[in-house]
């Protein structure tokens, strides 16, 4: 009998015993291709010897030093490395233990920035429907994942939501992608006028929407218009790159491909590649200076932030993503994966859209390709696909509620950047087996 409190009390899960490259093995010896990197986490694959060596070396030096008393060499190195590759103007790194913590830190810093600069009336956020920003209460409030939000809505901070930039579902036949992007971006302007722009702290968005909608990138020009609207009204732009950042979409920061510079960025998942729990909130010099020249104290913090072991692992990971060329490899192998998916499933009667960037790809499931109608939610297609793929030896990340929190299904793929062409072929073959079983 297990005393673990699992994610789902009715689930009976195999025991993971070891990992090697892009594979995980269970207690029976069965091999699973990790086609989603867990939840877009394992960008280096499993059992990377350089990361484990760094962890062992750091453990021999010092495992923990509370950031209320000390900084540490790994934390300083990691921060320097991140800022060296960050968008222009991003100057400071606040190290935490995961994505939800990074988003909470971003929200609280944004609020405190306006307190420090004499604008206490700014108390609310605007975000997008069908987004996901984490499971803590602040992150959940800004997120637009309807079924996750509903039970806890009475506890949440003030946030309103506008449409996502979701070309497959939202663009009209008469619109160019650029015109569509400007139209949905202008919903931010309309919402600001509705609530009063002087009351808004920040706009929060994922550059490429991850778990809730399935690797949905913005169309060209969308984020440029969003940035212009934010600047015009003096609100901050927070980009959540927890899932889509750290090389996952083919550039170290996903926002690089949208040619936009945020005020605050959140990262996690691929930052530590699964070797340690770690995340970070990065902010501009302007925001940091407001705190430094004001109260001097960011009223926030966690016990394990800046953990030396986590930072030692993440520093090696980021080094491999940058100097080691793995971000470039993500872009290269992403094209291979895209071609393989389109060759195999581009005309599949139940695959409506194949999308994404780099090694971050989504397939939207439909009942009818012509009408784009989804399957009835009662069929729980995403759950059946997850089970069928797992049985076939493939870990992937299917989700339901793709369209509006209730209707629609998709499969998210985010394999390790070390994946080979043969392993991409294996991934597509096993996904095909799962589709065949579910749609038979």
N, C-alpha and C positions, 0 to 999 in steps of 0.2 A: 504493500500500500504506500502510495506516494503522499507526502505532506506538502508538495508544491501546490500553490494556488495558480492554476494555468490560465491562459487567455480564455479558454472555453472549457467549462467543466465537463462537457460531454465528449471532449476530444481524447483520443488515445494515440499518443505520439511515439514514434520510434526514438531510440536513444542515439544521438550523434556521438560517435566514438573517435573519429579523426577526420581531418581534412587534408587534401593534397591538391594544390593547384586549383582548378575550377571545380573540383569534386568534393563532396561530403560522403562519408560512409557511416552506415548505422551499425547497430550491434550484431546484425545478422551478416554483415559484410556487403550488403547491397550498396551499390554506387549510385549517387545522384549528381547529375550535372547542375551546378548552381547557376541557373539561367537568369536569376533575378538578384544575385549577390545578396541573398537574404531579402532585405528591403533596400536595394541599391546601396549596400554597405561595402561588400567585399570586393573592392576594386582591384586589389592585388591578388585575389585568390586566397587560398588557405595555406598556412604553414610557410610563410615567406621567411627564409632564414635570416635575412638582414634585420627585419623588424624584431624577430624573436631574440636575436643577439643583442640588439639595442636595449630591449626590455631586461634581459638578464644583466647586462652591464650596469644599467641604471639601478636595478634592484640591489646590486652589490654596493652602490654608492649611497643612495638615500631613496627610500620609497615614497615618503610623504613629508611635506613641510607646509604648514598652513600658510596661506597667502596673506593672512593678517599679520604675520611675523617675518616671512621670508619670500623672496622670489627664488627662482632656480635656473640653472643653466639650460635645461631642456625647454623651459617655458620661454626664456629669452631668445633662444635659437629659433624656436618655432614661430614666435611672433615676428622676428626679423625676416624669416623666410617668406611668411605669408605677405607681409607688407611689401617686400621686394617684388612680388608678382601681382599685387592687388591693383584695382582700378585707381586712376589718378585721384589724389585727394584723400583716399582712405589711409589712415595713419596709425590707428590703434587697434589692438586685439584684446578682447576680453574672453578669457578661456573658461569654458564650462564643461559639463559632462555629457551633453547630448543636444539634440535638435530642439526639443521643447524648451529646455533651459536657455538655449541661445535666443529663441524667439521671445521668451519672457524678458530676458535681459534687454533685448532691443526695444520692446514696448515700454519698459520702465525707464530706460535711458531717454527715449524720445519724449516721454512726459516730463522727466526731470529737466531736460534741455529747455523746454518752454517755461518751466518754473524759474530756472536760473536766468532766463532772458526776459523775464517780466511779462509772460503771457499765460497766466494761470487759467484763463478761460478755455484754453484748448484741452478738452477732456475726452475726445472720442476719436475713433479710427474708422477708416473706410477700407474695405477689402473686396474680394470677389467671390461670387457663388462658385461652388465646385472647386474650391481651393482646400488645401490642408496645410496647417501650420503647427500642428502638435496637439498633445492631449492634456497639457496643463490648462488651467482655466482661462488665462489670458490668451494663450495660443489657440485654444479651442474657440474662443469668442471671435477672434479675427478669421479663423478658418471658416470655409463655406461648406463643410461636409455636413449635410443636414441631419443624417441619422446619428452621427456622433454628437452633434450639438444638442439635440432635442432634450435629453434627460436633464441636462445641466444648464439649460438656457436661463432659468431664474437667477443663476449665480454669476452671470457673465458681465464683463465690462461693455460699455456702449460702443457698438460697431454696427455699421450698415454695410450692405453688400450690393455691388453692381454686377453686371454680366461679365462672365469670363471672355477672353479672346479665344473663341472655340470655333475655328473656321469651318470644320466639317458640319457642325450643327447650326452655326449662326450666320454664315455669309449667304446673302441672297444671290441668285443667279445673275442678277443685273449688276452686281458689285464686283469691282476688282478687289484683290486681297488688301491692298493699301486703303481703299475707300472703306472697306469693312472695318479695318483696324482703327481708323480715325473715328468712325461712328461709335464703336463700343468704347473707345478711350474717352470720348466726349460725355459718356455717362458719368464719368468722375466729375466733370464740370457741373453737370446737372445735379448730382447728389450734393456737391458742395454748396450750391445755391439753395438747395432744399433745407439743409441742416444749418447753414451759416458757415462759411469758410473759416471764420475766426474761431470756431469751436473745434476744429479738426487738428489732430496732432500729426497724423501720417496716413499714407496709403500703403497697404501691405500687399505684396503679390509674389508668386513664384514665376521666375522667368520662363520656365517650362513646367507646366503643372504635372505633378507626379501621381501619387497613389489614387487620388479621388477621380481624376479624369483620364489618366493613362497617357503620359508623355505628350501633352499638348503644348506646342510652342506658339508664341505670339507671331502674328503676321508682321511683315516689314513695316516699320514706322509707328507701330502701336506704342512701344515704350518711349519713343522720342516725344510723342504727343503727351503721354502721361507725365513725363519729366517736365515738360513745358507748363502743364496745368499746375503741378505741385509748386514749381518755382513762382508762378504768377500769384499764388495764394500763400506762399510762405510755409507750406506744409512739407514734411519730410517724406522721402521715398525709401521704404524699407523693402529690400528684395530678399526673399527667403530662398536660399540656395542649399538648404539642408539636404535635399534629395538630388537636385539637378546640378549642383556645383562640384568642385574638386575633380574636374576633368571628365565628369560623366557625360556631358554633351559635346565633348571634343575641344573645349577650351577650359582652362583652370577654373575661371569664374564664368558661369553660364551667361551672365549679362553682357560679357564681351561681345557676343554675337548680335546683340541688339543695339550696340553702340550707345549705351546709356550708363551713366555713373550714378549709383544710388548714394544716399547719405549713410545708410546702415545696411550691412549684409550679414546674414546668418548662414553658417556652415556647420556640418556635422557628418554623419554617415561616412562618406568616403574620406573625410579628414583623418580618421583613425583606421579605416579599412577593416574595422571589426576587431582589431587587435587590442584595443582599449576603449572604454567609453569616453568620448571626447567630442566637444563641439566648441564653437567660437562665435562671438558677435564682433564684427569689425565696424568701426565708425570713422567718420571724417575727422580731420583735425579741427574743423570748426565746432563740431559737437563736443569733442574732448576739451577744447580750450574753454568752452563755456562753463564746463564743470570745474576745470582747473582754476579759472579766474573768478569763479563764483564761490560756492560753498567748499569746493575742493574734494567733496566726498560723494561718490555715487552710492546712493542708498539702496544697496542690493548686495547679494553675495550668497555663495554656497560653500559648504565645508570642503568639497573635493575639487573645487575649481583650480585650474592650473596645476593639476596633479602631475608630479614629475614623471611617473611611469607613463601616463597617458601622453604627455608632451613628448617624451623620448620616442615613443612609437610613432606619433603623428609627424614628428620632424623627419623621420626616415621615409614615411609614406609620402609627404609632400615633396621631399627630395627626389623620390622616384617618379612622381607625377610630373615634375618640372625638368630638372637636369637629367633624370633617367629616361625621359621621352615617353612615358606612359600616357600622358594626356594626348600627345600626337598620335599614339597608337590607338587610343579610344576613338579618335576621329577617323583614322584609317579603317579599323575593324568595324566601326559603325556603318561605313559605306558597304562593307562586305555583308554585314547582317541585314541591312536594308534591302540590298539586292536579293539576298537569299529569301527573305520574307516575301518580297513582291513577286519573285519568280514562282514561289510555291503557293502563295495565298492571295495573290493580286486579283484573281478571278474567282475566288472561293465564294460560294453563294451566301455564306454567313459572315464574311469579313468585309465590313463596310469601309474601313479606313485603316491604313498603315502609316504611322507618323512617328515623329521624334527627331532627335539629333544625337549624333555620336552613338555610344552604346547605351542609349536610353530610348527605347522603342515601345510603342503601344499599338495594339491591334483592337479595333472596336468591333464588337460582335453585334450582328443585326439578324433579325428574322428574315428581312427582305432587303437586298442590296439596292433595288430600284427606289423603293419608298423610304429607305433608311429606318423603317420601323424596328424598334427593339423587340426582343422576346418578352413575353409576360414575366414580370418579376417573380411570380410564384414558381417559375421553373428553376430559379436560382442557377442559371447557366454558369456563372462565374465559379460557384462552389463545385459544380460537377467537373468543370475544366481543371480546377486545381487538383482535385482528387485523381482524375484520369492522368494528368501529366505526372503527378507524384508516383502513381503506380508504374508509369512508363520509365521512371528514373530521371524526371526533369523537375527541378524546382523553378516555378514561375510565380507571378504575382497577379492573379486575376482579382477583379473587384466588381461589385455591382453598384447600381445607382449612378452610373456614369453621366447621364444626361441631366438629372435634376435631384439626385439623392435617392430616388426610388426606381426609376426606369433606366435600363441600359446596362451593358456589361462590357468589360474590356480585359485584356491581358497585358500586363506590363512586363517588359524584359529589360534587365540591367545586368548583363553578365560581367565577370571580371575582365579587366583590360588586357590580361594575358591570354585571353581565349584565342585559339587558333582557328584557321579556316575549317579544318576537319571537325573541330568541336562545334563550330557554328552549324555545320551540316548535321551534326548529331542533335543539336538543339532543335533545329527545324524539323528533323525527322520525328523526334519524340513529341513535339508540339502537334505535328500532323496526326500522329497516333491518337493523341488526346482529342483532337477535333473530330477524328473519325468515330471515336467511341461516343462522344457526347451528341454529335449531330446525326448519328446513324439512323 
